[in-house]
Every structure is written in C-alpha cells, then in structure tokens.
Amino acid sequence: MSAVTVFGLCAAAAVGLGLYGLIANPQPLRKIIAFNLLGSGVFLLFGIVGRRGAAAAFGNDPVPQALVITGVVVAFSATALAIALLLRLFQIAGSTTLDGPAPASPPSDPSGG
Amino acid sequence: MLPPAPVLVTTAGGVLLVLSIALPVAGILLAFAFGERYVRQVAFTVMPAGLAIAAAVLVLLPRSDGHLVYLLGAWPPPLGVALRADGLSAVMLATTAVVICAVAIFAATDFRPQAAEARAPFALWILLLAIWGALNTIFVGGDLFSLYVALELLTFAAVPLVSLDGRAETLRAALRYLLFALLGSVLYLLGTALLYGLYGTLDIVLLSHRVSAESGVLIAAALMTSGLLAKTALFPLHLWLPPAHAGAPAAASAMLSGLVVKGSFFILVRLWFDAMPGLPGLAAAQLLATLGAGAIVFGSVVALRQERLKLLIAYSTLAQIGYLFLMFPLAFGASGKLENDQALAGGLLQAVSHATAKAAMFMAAGSIYAGLGHDRITGLRGVARALPLSVLAFAIGGIALMGVQPSGASLAKELLLQETARTGQWWWALVLQAAGMFTTAYVVLVLSHALAPSDQSIALVGRAPLGRDLAALALALCSLLLGLLPWNSYLPVRYGPTSSLFGIDALPKLLLPVLGGAALAILLSPWPHPLGSSAAWKALIRVAGPLRRGCLGLSSLVVSGDDVLRQWSAAGISLLLVALLLAALMFAAS
C-alpha cells in the first residue's frame, strides 16, 4: 500500500468521524470539534492531491498547499466565531444546549420586529 | 451549446469587478477606523459608489461581448485567479446594490446611534457592507475555491445578523445556523478537492472544457450540490431558517431572506450551468425540483398556520426558495445537456423578483411591528388605516410575488411555463400554478386581516419614520415593474415583455391564482377572520366546514412534520440522504 493510499484512507476516516460527530453529537462544543476534524480530513485530501502532482514529474503541486492554507484560515475563523457565540450563550443562558424553545417575538425591542 | 472559449486576458472595464469587491471592504475598514460615530456617513458614502459600479457593469457588459474579465496580478488561470462577469452576474450585482441601499435607508432610521444596545447599530452597518462585499465576490468569482471563500465570508457576515439583539434564543439560532452552514460548506470544499485532484484546476471556464462524467466528478457534484442546498435552506434542510428570522431585526431579515440565500443559490447555478454542463443530471435535476415542489407545499402550508406575520414571511421564503429550483429540469435541452437558456433566465428572474419583493415585505412587517408593538396576524385589524404606507408596501410586494403582470415573478412564471410546454414536463406546470396559488393564499390571508375595517382606532406604540416606509415601498414597486425592463441584453429572454400586458387573455392568468389562493387561505388558515360574524361568512363555513376541518387536520400534521424535520439529527441525516440520492441518480444515468 503506497503512502498516498494510506493518507487517503486516513482522510476518509477523518471525514467520516467528523460527519458522524457533527450530526449525532448533541453538544455544540463537540460539534465544533467534529467540524474541525472533518475539515482536517478535507485538508489532508488536498495534501494528497498535491502529492499526486508530485508524481506527475512536478516537484510538488503548490496550488493545493495554497488552498489548504486558505482553508485553514477560514476554518479557524469559523471556529473562533462559533466559540464566541457559544461562550456568549453560556454566559446568558447558563447552558449550551441547541434545542431550546424557538425564539419568541422580541419583548423589549420597539423598533425591530 | 459549447462552452465559450476561455478568455485569458483582462478586458476593458474588468477593473470594475475588482472595485465591486474592494469598495465594500474598504468601507468596512474605514468604518472601523472612524468608529461608531461616523459609521453611517461611511456607509452612505459607499452606497452611491457601489450603485454606480453596478450600473457601470450593466452598461459596459453588452458592449464587451457579454463578458468582463479581470486577471488578478495578470496571472492567467489555472495558476492565477480570474474574476468574470456575465449577464447573470451583472443582474445579480445590480439587484444586490439596490436591495442593500434600500435596506440601508430603512435601517438608518431604525438603528439610531443612541439606541439602547450601543453596539448593535455599529455591527449592523459593518455586516451590511460585509454581506455586500461577499455577495459581489460570489457574483464575479471565476473559480470554485474563490467561491468557497466568498461563501464562508457571506456566512460569517450573516450569522451575527441573526443574534444582533443578543438574547439567548437568538444566540442559539445563530449557532445552529453557523454549524449547519459549516457542515454544508465543508461538503462543498470536499467536492472542490476531488475536482482539483481530477483536473488540476478549479477555474470554472477551464473546468467546463475538461469535465466529463467520471465517477469522481459525479461524487464531487453530489457533495457540492448538497452542501449548497444546506446553505440555501432548501426543504428538508431548512432547520436554521425559521428560528433565524424569528428574532432578527427587520433589516437583518430583509437581507437574510432577500440576498443571503441567493448567494449559495447562485454558486449552485454556476456549478451546474457553467462548470459542469455536460453531467448526466436530468434525473438529479428532477430530484432538485421535487425537493423544490416539496418546499413550496410544505413552506406554504406551514406559513398559513403561523401566528406571527414575520414567521409567515419567513416560511414563505422557504416556499419561494423551492420555486427557484423548478428551473433545473426545465433547462435540459434536446442534447440532454443543461442550456443557458430561457429556463435559467426564468429562475434567475424569480430570484431577483423574490429578493426585491421579500426584502420589501420584511421591511413593511418591521414597520407594522414598530407601530403596533406586536405582529400577530389576528391583531392586524384596522392597521391599514393606522399605517397605510406600510400595508401598501406589504401589499405591493405580495402582489409582485404572486406573479401579477407586469411583475418580475409573472415574467419568470411565463418563461418557465413555456419551457414546461417545450420539454413536455407538464407536471412542473402544475407545480408552478400551485405555487402561484399558495403565494396568493398567504398574501390574501394577511391583507384580509389588515384591511378589515375596525370600529375603534388602534393605539400605536410608536410610529415608523416616513423614510422606512418609502424604502420598502420603492423596493416593492421595483419588483412589480421588473417585467417591463429590457432583459434581452443580459438574459436569454425571447419573450416580448410588453406583449399581452393588458389584453383580455391576461384576465384568467390573474383570476386563477387569486381565486385558488383565496380558497386555500380559507381552507388552511386556522385563525378566525375579523368578519367571521357576518352572515355570508357563516354560510360559506357551513358549506365548506367538513372540507376545511379535513384540511386543517392535514396542515397540523404538516406542522408537526416540520418540527421533526427541524431537529438537528433529522436535518443532518436528510443532508446525507440528499447527497447519496443525487450521486445515485447521476451514476444510474451515466
């Protein structure tokens, strides 16, 4: 089994585990971690794509690496935003469950609606 | 139709595309630099310039052969990144600019600097500009990875809009939205990784020349499509949409429903029509349209049972999103390939008219809420006298959405109906007619409550400034008059826009949806009508009573089904199922 195949299987496993966690786990923090695992699997896949470019007589394909860097930044920002929302929710509501009652009409917002 | 030969040079006027992205971003940076006190001045300086850029693109596009291209750093694809604009982008750029400006005028009086929540107005202006910049990037982005980044920027700008007032429920709604959107975008990114691995490029024009129906491409297409469906909130992946609208301010809802969901829809159009037009996708397109038909029935029935005006409009958005997907099976030409033709023009026109009309309706609902202090539909009696302009804006927006001539929705419906006849898919014609009736039903329902005469005058808790109503009214009128514009230069519309406008044959086209809609409103709405004590109403109820009870029972079943589908695990499993089904249908066809 070549290194590319091993990495490919690892990427598939990370994507699968991340998907399972994101869908099945009820806790938001674990969902966020699962999202990161899922993202790592996808980034690993980009890395493998770059390695295959290396097999085709290039030194290494640089484009997937640039894409991965960008993707990591995006995933980091997404995680930061999600954690900020989660912390704020915990401060206000004292719990972090997602399955609360549906938002009612804003009681003290005279101009919103 | 062969895809166009790749244009690998910057065309004249291509710099406009860079400006359309750079301007809102510059506005954000300036707003941060100048701080809260000057944020409105910065925004109102950026708006006219943005409108001018969109107008310049509209003017230049027909003169430069329908394509504007800008190569960043003069690097040609596949190594460099190209920005491209065609007719679709130009139309969407202009729509976005108009809607954003109307929302800004609305919000200028809503979010005063001295409002109680000090940071909310500042955040709203920043997010408004951020949404504008992200959408413009989506409309002119020339490769799938730029589109991914723009899509994420759009999500990051839209999520805080949901929780502007900072209450626990809205934070929860924002977190649900963010997590589900992230799930969708990771699936999209996974698809792009597969495509890059196969073809070594993500540039849309280069891909359109290289893509063939290999198994990897089919899997990538299924993953990307289902990810984008989750972001567009197509039924049954709509778990984030109703709670997101429930607690958001009116200006935020107008943007979320009018513009944000159109971003991912536009990428889906690019993916199917431009990047991979040769896929064996007729069966998959039928699935998309079936989900759309489900969204229309489901969203409309739930909308008719809502107690609050705002949630009614939110669920009607769900139905209208479904309408956008009806164009996919109709766009397949005789060659079995997707054609950039009338069906696409109809779908995009529907997106444009929905963006304008729905933003106007949300803004009108916000004014009504501000005036009454609540937005219960049963409590709207007499509001037409107290807040005539708000109700007028809502009514015109609703009428435009119903597809009354000469609105954009009527032109879109006409184009799609012609395509159903041409391709022989009569069942989608039925769905289109039903969609018109359902839209009419909830507009008629609200108007019948709002226009009912009231004996005593209503006590208003506040009065919206005139500018807000005028912004909503202008946007609604835009939507109503869209059908009169010369679309031929940008979209392949062969239909003469003014033909049979006021002819006698327009009458049944108008009467059929109105009568059907009124019947649906009576049968499906559980609320007592303000004129419920009149003799005519009682006689009507006596005749239609058993049927109405049956319909109400069915619709309450639909509502409980909606509660189940909006559970996190149900939506996640639906997402995976949609992806699997799409892949299976494409594999079976290839």
Chai-1 contact restraints between the chains, C-beta under 6 A:
chainA,res_idxA,chainB,res_idxB,connection_type,confidence,min_distance_angstrom,max_distance_angstrom,comment,restraint_id
A,L22,B,L183,contact,1.0,0.0,6.0,A-B,restraint_1
A,I23,B,G572,contact,1.0,0.0,6.0,A-B,restraint_2
A,P28,B,L175,contact,1.0,0.0,6.0,A-B,restraint_3
A,K31,B,L179,contact,1.0,0.0,6.0,A-B,restraint_4
A,F35,B,L182,contact,1.0,0.0,6.0,A-B,restraint_5
A,L38,B,V186,contact,1.0,0.0,6.0,A-B,restraint_6
A,G39,B,V186,contact,1.0,0.0,6.0,A-B,restraint_7
A,V42,B,L189,contact,1.0,0.0,6.0,A-B,restraint_8
A,V42,B,L190,contact,1.0,0.0,6.0,A-B,restraint_9
A,V42,B,A193,contact,1.0,0.0,6.0,A-B,restraint_10
A,L45,B,A193,contact,1.0,0.0,6.0,A-B,restraint_11
A,F46,B,A193,contact,1.0,0.0,6.0,A-B,restraint_12
A,V49,B,Y196,contact,1.0,0.0,6.0,A-B,restraint_13
A,V49,B,G197,contact,1.0,0.0,6.0,A-B,restraint_14
A,L67,B,F145,contact,1.0,0.0,6.0,A-B,restraint_15
A,V74,B,E152,contact,1.0,0.0,6.0,A-B,restraint_16
A,A78,B,L182,contact,1.0,0.0,6.0,A-B,restraint_17
A,L81,B,F156,contact,1.0,0.0,6.0,A-B,restraint_18
A,A82,B,L178,contact,1.0,0.0,6.0,A-B,restraint_19
A,L85,B,L171,contact,1.0,0.0,6.0,A-B,restraint_20
A,L85,B,A174,contact,1.0,0.0,6.0,A-B,restraint_21
A,L85,B,L175,contact,1.0,0.0,6.0,A-B,restraint_22
A,R88,B,L171,contact,1.0,0.0,6.0,A-B,restraint_23
A,L89,B,L171,contact,1.0,0.0,6.0,A-B,restraint_24
A,I92,B,A168,contact,1.0,0.0,6.0,A-B,restraint_25
A,A93,B,A168,contact,1.0,0.0,6.0,A-B,restraint_26
A,L98,B,R172,contact,1.0,0.0,6.0,A-B,restraint_27
A,L98,B,R176,contact,1.0,0.0,6.0,A-B,restraint_28
A,G100,B,R172,contact,1.0,0.0,6.0,A-B,restraint_29
A,A102,B,P243,contact,1.0,0.0,6.0,A-B,restraint_30
A,P103,B,E169,contact,1.0,0.0,6.0,A-B,restraint_31
A,P103,B,T170,contact,1.0,0.0,6.0,A-B,restraint_32
A,P103,B,A173,contact,1.0,0.0,6.0,A-B,restraint_33
A,P103,B,P243,contact,1.0,0.0,6.0,A-B,restraint_34
A,P103,B,A246,contact,1.0,0.0,6.0,A-B,restraint_35
A,P103,B,G247,contact,1.0,0.0,6.0,A-B,restraint_36
A,P106,B,D165,contact,1.0,0.0,6.0,A-B,restraint_37
A,D109,B,D165,contact,1.0,0.0,6.0,A-B,restraint_38
A,P110,B,G462,contact,1.0,0.0,6.0,A-B,restraint_39
A,S111,B,D110,contact,1.0,0.0,6.0,A-B,restraint_40
A,S111,B,A370,contact,1.0,0.0,6.0,A-B,restraint_41
A,G112,B,P249,contact,1.0,0.0,6.0,A-B,restraint_42
A,G113,B,A250,contact,1.0,0.0,6.0,A-B,restraint_43
A,G113,B,G366,contact,1.0,0.0,6.0,A-B,restraint_44
A,G113,B,Y369,contact,1.0,0.0,6.0,A-B,restraint_45
A,G113,B,A370,contact,1.0,0.0,6.0,A-B,restraint_46
A,G113,B,D375,contact,1.0,0.0,6.0,A-B,restraint_47
